[in-house]
């Protein structure tokens, strides 16, 4: 699933892209490929929906989908992000 679709569905608030070169073992052979790393800003309660959405359209059999916990976040950014996700601050702490 493309980042724009995740944003439109209010599953993520923001996406950043970085072109990368990856090397890994797949089916007993070392592979090297050009990929795009997508970093998406969201909240934990949307994880399963995001996971399902990405897996349903991703071309890889086993895409790398990783959640990284946020230790600290600027309150103004958090408010903006929650607004983009259609979530109030009360819902996130419930």
Rosetta blueprint (number, residue, H / E / L):
1 X L
2 X L
3 X H
4 X H
5 X H
6 X H
7 X H
8 X H
9 X L
10 X L
11 X L
12 X L
13 X L
14 X E
15 X E
16 X E
17 X E
18 X E
19 X E
20 X E
21 X E
22 X E
23 X E
24 X E
25 X E
26 X E
27 X L
28 X L
29 X E
30 X E
31 X E
32 X E
33 X E
34 X E
35 X E
36 X E
37 X E
38 X E
39 X E
40 X E
41 X E
42 X L
43 X L
44 X H
45 X H
46 X H
47 X H
48 X H
49 X H
50 X H
51 X H
52 X H
53 X H
54 X H
55 X H
56 X H
57 X H
58 X L
59 X L
60 X L
61 X L
62 X L
63 X L
64 X L
65 X L
66 X L
67 X L
68 X L
69 X L
70 X L
71 X L
72 X L
73 X L
74 X L
75 X H
76 X H
77 X H
78 X H
79 X H
80 X H
81 X H
82 X H
83 X H
84 X H
85 X H
86 X L
87 X L
88 X L
89 X H
90 X H
91 X H
92 X H
93 X H
94 X L
